[in-house]
Amino acid sequence: MNEHEKRVMDWLAGRGDEMIELLRGAVNIDSGSYDKAGVDAVGAHFEKFFAVHGIRTEREPHATFGDAIHVIVDDAPTNEKPVVLMGHRDTVFPKGEVAKRPFTIKDGKAYGPGVADMKAGVVMNAFVLAAFKALGGNPAPLRGLITSDEEIASPSSRPVIERVARGARCVFNSEPGRPSGAVVTGRKGGVFMVLEVEGKAAHSGGAFEKGISAIGELAHKIVAIHALTDLKKGVTLNVGLVRGGQSVNTTAPSAVGEIDMRYVHPADRATTLAAIERIVAHSTVPGATAKLTIRGEFLPLVASAEAETLFAGYRDAAADAGLSIVGEFSGGCADSGFTAAVGCPTLCSTGPVGANAHTVEEVLELDSLVPRAQALALAILRLPAAA
């Protein structure tokens, strides 16, 4: 480790308490994906941090969801592609959750809504960017991207993410490190759909033969859709929500099922969707009709040769920060799939280590904040100079 690397490591080592306070403030703001005011308030919390450290930020506004925040460490014009540190600040929790269980520390662990997924990752990225602003030495321009709606498949952020990734040298996405301490080198893609079935109401006692049961038709379709699951290929189908009907003594005039589809290989997306469309088009209950709508989607994170090289560099840098890192595959989805799909080398889950995301037991290992920040900073410092 050279002298400059040691200075960066020491700078980050001395900021552990500051990291916790920045995280406390972020967690203690409700920021569910549909709560634009809350999500933007978290954005303002980070903008204040960057202003204190002399780092410029730019907001890319959105009328419905939270604004995207671009962080610019190097103001000098350059044609060199930047290294991007990415993270989202929205959570899955409703307004009022913070009042029930605010940021809390117990036995070296932090708790609170979004503490690991992924406000801690945004905090870590912020301090790494601040370290380079203070000390320099980055081999390429540095940018941060803080998005607003990842938990609902990034309807507003996806075009921003893809545009930034197309112009980037590489992306480190600070989703929480796995409970094992691993980073994520591959993820499944996901398609989230709504299946609406229409039937015809009739009195189920006095005019049963005149009815068309939408619930009956949905039941047949659920069985057929679930049968498309192929665990060996990594394709899974789950109808996780159903609703419908009018009353117990009425044949159901309508029914709805919400479908979660996951896949590993990009080619399986089209094949599986085509099979679902055939199921939707075929009616087992005469007279029933159905419609399928895609409501959200993530692309798979498929590791390229360049991404594997990026991971190897990060792994070696992490070892010098005292961490033993391996890469894992995850069935969960993330924005990293969008950056990888446009050809940008991407490494995911470089954030501090957490567990139990999306639950009231969500937890962050506080002693991972500084070492994961150091590992990321070293990985950036050791990137080869651009050709």
ZAMARGU-4260 file (C-alpha; in steps of 0.2 Angstrom, whole numbers, plus 5000, padded with zeros to 4 digits):
<rodrens>
0) 5000/5000/5000 | 5008/5017/4995 | 5007/5033/5005 | 4993/5040/4996 | 4982/5025/4999
5) 4987/5025/5017 | 4981/5043/5018 | 4964/5039/5010 | 4962/5024/5022 | 4966/5035/5037
10) 4954/5048/5032 | 4940/5036/5030 | 4945/5027/5047 | 4943/5043/5056 | 4925/5046/5050
15) 4916/5032/5057 | 4905/5042/5069 | 4901/5055/5056 | 4895/5041/5045 | 4884/5035/5058
20) 4876/5052/5061 | 4874/5055/5042 | 4865/5038/5042 | 4854/5042/5057 | 4848/5058/5048
25) 4844/5048/5032 | 4835/5034/5041 | 4824/5046/5052 | 4816/5052/5036 | 4801/5042/5029
30) 4805/5039/5011 | 4794/5026/5003 | 4795/5025/4984 | 4779/5034/4982 | 4782/5047/4995
35) 4790/5061/4983 | 4792/5073/4997 | 4800/5061/5009 | 4812/5054/4996 | 4817/5072/4991
40) 4820/5076/5009 | 4832/5062/5010 | 4840/5069/4994 | 4842/5086/5003 | 4850/5078/5018
45) 4864/5071/5007 | 4865/5087/4996 | 4869/5097/5013 | 4883/5084/5016 | 4890/5087/4999
50) 4889/5106/5000 | 4899/5105/5017 | 4913/5095/5008 | 4913/5107/4993 | 4906/5094/4981
55) 4894/5100/4967 | 4877/5091/4965 | 4864/5093/4952 | 4845/5088/4953 | 4836/5080/4939
60) 4818/5083/4943 | 4803/5072/4941 | 4785/5077/4944 | 4779/5060/4951 | 4794/5052/4960
65) 4809/5058/4969 | 4822/5068/4959 | 4838/5060/4953 | 4854/5068/4961 | 4870/5068/4952
70) 4886/5071/4962 | 4901/5079/4953 | 4918/5077/4962 | 4928/5083/4947 | 4922/5100/4939
75) 4936/5101/4926 | 4930/5097/4908 | 4936/5080/4902 | 4933/5067/4889 | 4938/5053/4901
80) 4924/5041/4906 | 4919/5043/4925 | 4918/5030/4938 | 4901/5030/4945 | 4895/5026/4963
85) 4877/5022/4963 | 4863/5020/4976 | 4845/5023/4979 | 4837/5032/4994 | 4819/5025/4993
90) 4812/5012/5005 | 4798/4999/5005 | 4790/5006/5021 | 4775/5017/5022 | 4774/5035/5029
95) 4774/5034/5048 | 4786/5020/5050 | 4800/5031/5057 | 4789/5036/5071 | 4786/5018/5076
100) 4805/5013/5075 | 4817/5026/5072 | 4836/5024/5070 | 4842/5014/5084 | 4859/5006/5089
105) 4861/4990/5100 | 4876/4979/5102 | 4885/4986/5087 | 4870/4985/5075 | 4859/4998/5068
110) 4841/4996/5065 | 4827/5007/5056 | 4818/5008/5040 | 4830/5007/5025 | 4845/5007/5037
115) 4854/4993/5026 | 4843/4994/5010 | 4851/5005/5006 | 4854/5021/5015 | 4870/5015/5023
120) 4876/5012/5005 | 4872/5029/5000 | 4881/5036/5016 | 4896/5025/5011 | 4897/5032/4994
125) 4896/5049/5000 | 4911/5047/5011 | 4921/5039/4998 | 4917/5053/4986 | 4922/5066/5000
130) 4938/5057/5003 | 4943/5059/4985 | 4937/5077/4985 | 4949/5080/5000 | 4964/5070/4995
135) 4963/5067/4976 | 4972/5053/4968 | 4957/5046/4958 | 4963/5038/4941 | 4947/5044/4933
140) 4933/5057/4936 | 4921/5052/4950 | 4902/5054/4950 | 4889/5049/4961 | 4871/5044/4957
145) 4857/5044/4970 | 4841/5037/4963 | 4823/5038/4970 | 4812/5023/4966 | 4822/5007/4965
150) 4810/4997/4976 | 4797/4999/4963 | 4808/4994/4948 | 4814/5012/4945 | 4801/5018/4933
155) 4808/5036/4933 | 4826/5032/4937 | 4829/5018/4924 | 4832/5030/4909 | 4843/5041/4920
160) 4853/5026/4926 | 4855/5019/4908 | 4861/5036/4901 | 4874/5038/4915 | 4880/5020/4913
165) 4882/5022/4894 | 4895/5036/4897 | 4903/5027/4912 | 4919/5018/4914 | 4912/5006/4927
170) 4898/5006/4941 | 4899/5001/4959 | 4882/4999/4966 | 4881/5000/4985 | 4866/4988/4988
175) 4870/4980/5005 | 4884/4968/5006 | 4877/4950/5009 | 4876/4943/5027 | 4891/4933/5022
180) 4901/4949/5018 | 4901/4944/4999 | 4897/4956/4985 | 4885/4952/4971 | 4892/4947/4954
185) 4876/4941/4946 | 4857/4944/4948 | 4841/4937/4941 | 4830/4948/4930 | 4812/4951/4936
190) 4796/4955/4927 | 4781/4960/4938 | 4764/4958/4929 | 4745/4960/4933 | 4733/4948/4925
195) 4715/4954/4925 | 4701/4941/4921 | 4683/4946/4916 | 4668/4935/4918 | 4650/4938/4921
200) 4640/4940/4937 | 4625/4929/4941 | 4616/4922/4956 | 4625/4907/4961 | 4610/4898/4967
205) 4596/4904/4956 | 4605/4907/4939 | 4621/4898/4940 | 4622/4893/4922 | 4621/4911/4917
210) 4637/4916/4926 | 4655/4916/4920 | 4667/4914/4935 | 4682/4925/4933 | 4689/4917/4949
215) 4688/4900/4941 | 4697/4905/4926 | 4710/4914/4936 | 4713/4898/4946 | 4716/4888/4930
220) 4728/4901/4924 | 4738/4901/4940 | 4741/4883/4939 | 4747/4884/4921 | 4758/4899/4925
225) 4766/4891/4940 | 4769/4876/4929 | 4781/4886/4919 | 4794/4887/4933 | 4810/4878/4929
230) 4822/4878/4943 | 4837/4871/4934 | 4836/4886/4922 | 4833/4898/4936 | 4815/4903/4929
235) 4802/4905/4943 | 4784/4911/4942 | 4774/4916/4957 | 4757/4923/4958 | 4759/4931/4975
240) 4743/4941/4976 | 4725/4937/4971 | 4708/4946/4973 | 4691/4946/4965 | 4673/4942/4966
245) 4658/4951/4972 | 4650/4940/4985 | 4650/4922/4990 | 4633/4919/4981 | 4638/4927/4965
250) 4649/4920/4951 | 4664/4931/4951 | 4663/4945/4937 | 4681/4949/4939 | 4697/4943/4947
255) 4715/4949/4947 | 4732/4940/4950 | 4749/4948/4952 | 4764/4939/4945 | 4782/4939/4949
260) 4793/4931/4936 | 4812/4929/4938 | 4825/4923/4926 | 4844/4921/4924 | 4847/4921/4905
265) 4841/4936/4895 | 4834/4924/4881 | 4822/4916/4894 | 4813/4932/4896 | 4805/4932/4879
270) 4802/4913/4879 | 4793/4913/4896 | 4783/4929/4892 | 4777/4921/4876 | 4771/4906/4886
275) 4762/4917/4898 | 4753/4926/4884 | 4747/4909/4877 | 4740/4905/4894 | 4731/4922/4895
280) 4724/4920/4878 | 4716/4903/4881 | 4700/4902/4891 | 4696/4886/4901 | 4680/4893/4907
285) 4669/4897/4892 | 4666/4916/4889 | 4680/4922/4901 | 4693/4934/4894 | 4709/4940/4901
290) 4722/4954/4899 | 4741/4955/4905 | 4750/4971/4909 | 4768/4973/4914 | 4769/4985/4928
295) 4788/4984/4932 | 4804/4976/4927 | 4822/4973/4931 | 4835/4966/4919 | 4848/4953/4925
300) 4865/4957/4930 | 4876/4946/4919 | 4894/4947/4922 | 4905/4952/4907 | 4924/4948/4906
305) 4926/4967/4911 | 4915/4965/4926 | 4925/4950/4931 | 4941/4960/4930 | 4932/4974/4940
310) 4927/4961/4954 | 4945/4954/4955 | 4952/4971/4958 | 4939/4975/4971 | 4942/4958/4980
315) 4961/4962/4980 | 4959/4979/4987 | 4946/4973/5000 | 4960/4961/5006 | 4971/4976/5010
320) 4956/4983/5020 | 4955/4968/5030 | 4941/4960/5021 | 4940/4943/5013 | 4927/4945/4999
325) 4919/4932/4987 | 4906/4935/4974 | 4888/4928/4975 | 4874/4926/4964 | 4857/4933/4970
330) 4839/4929/4965 | 4835/4947/4970 | 4834/4961/4957 | 4843/4978/4957 | 4847/4993/4947
335) 4864/4985/4943 | 4855/4975/4930 | 4851/4991/4920 | 4870/4997/4920 | 4876/4980/4915
340) 4864/4978/4901 | 4870/4994/4892 | 4888/4986/4893 | 4895/4995/4908 | 4906/4984/4919
345) 4896/4983/4936 | 4899/4977/4953 | 4884/4976/4965 | 4882/4975/4984 | 4898/4984/4988
350) 4889/4993/5002 | 4890/4989/5021 | 4884/4972/5027 | 4866/4971/5031 | 4852/4958/5033
355) 4833/4956/5034 | 4829/4969/5021 | 4811/4974/5019 | 4806/4968/5036 | 4805/4976/5054
360) 4821/4966/5058 | 4832/4975/5045 | 4849/4977/5052 | 4866/4984/5048 | 4883/4979/5054
365) 4890/4995/5060 | 4908/4989/5060 | 4907/4986/5041 | 4904/5004/5037 | 4922/5010/5037
370) 4931/4994/5030 | 4918/4993/5015 | 4921/5012/5012 | 4940/5008/5012 | 4939/4993/5001
375) 4929/5004/4988 | 4941/5018/4989 | 4956/5006/4986 | 4948/4998/4972 | 4945/5015/4963
380) 4963/5020/4967 | 4970/5004/4959 | 4960/5005/4943 | 4972/5006/4928 | 4974/5022/4920
385) 4962/5024/4905 | 4970/5019/4888
</rodrens>
